[in-house]
Amino acid sequence: MVSLDFIEGLPSSSGYDCILVVVDKFSWYAHFIALAHPFTAFDGAIAYLNNVYKLHGLPQSLV
């Protein structure tokens, strides 16, 4: 089981001002992915695929 959340309203750093946080609910392992606002659901999905899916595969559920 994986939990997703966004941290927004951050000061810009290298053109990024949002963080997509992905946490494995069993191991508490986390990925922090920088995003630039405005972003779409497609941008978030591509960021997830490029940073999490390629390393760990598809989880049983997303929360």
N, C-alpha and C positions, 0 to 999 in steps of 0.2 A: 504494500500500500504506500502510495506516494502522495504527499501534500504539496500543493502549489500556492504561493502567495506573491504579491507584488509589494515592493517598497517604493513609494513615489514621493515626489516633492524634494528630492535631494538636490544639492548644488551640482551643477554640471562639472564633469571631469572627463576629459578626452572625448567630449561630445555625448556622453552618457549621463542620464539623470534618473534612471529607474533601475531596480534590481528585481529579477525574477528569482525567487527562493524556492528550491525544490528539496524537500526533506523526505527521506525514507523513514517511515513511521516505526519500523522495527529496529533498524541499526542506528538511527538518528544521524546517518551520514547526510551531508547537505551539499548542494551545488548552489552557487551564487552566480547568476548570469546577468551581465550588464545589458541594458536596453536603452534606446533613445526614445524620448517622448516626442511626438505621438507615435504609438505603435499599434498594429492591428493584431487580431487573434492569429492571423497567419504568421506574423513576425514572431509572436510568442511560441507558436508551434514549431517553427523552423529552429528557433533558439533551443527549444527543448530537444528536438531531434539531433541537432549538431553537438550538444553538450552533455546530454544525459543518456538518451536512447542508444547512441553509438557505443557507450561504455557499459551500460547495464541492461539494455533491452527494454521490452515493454512490461510495465508493472501490471499486476492483477487488477488494480483499481487506482484511480486518481481522485483525490479529494480536494 
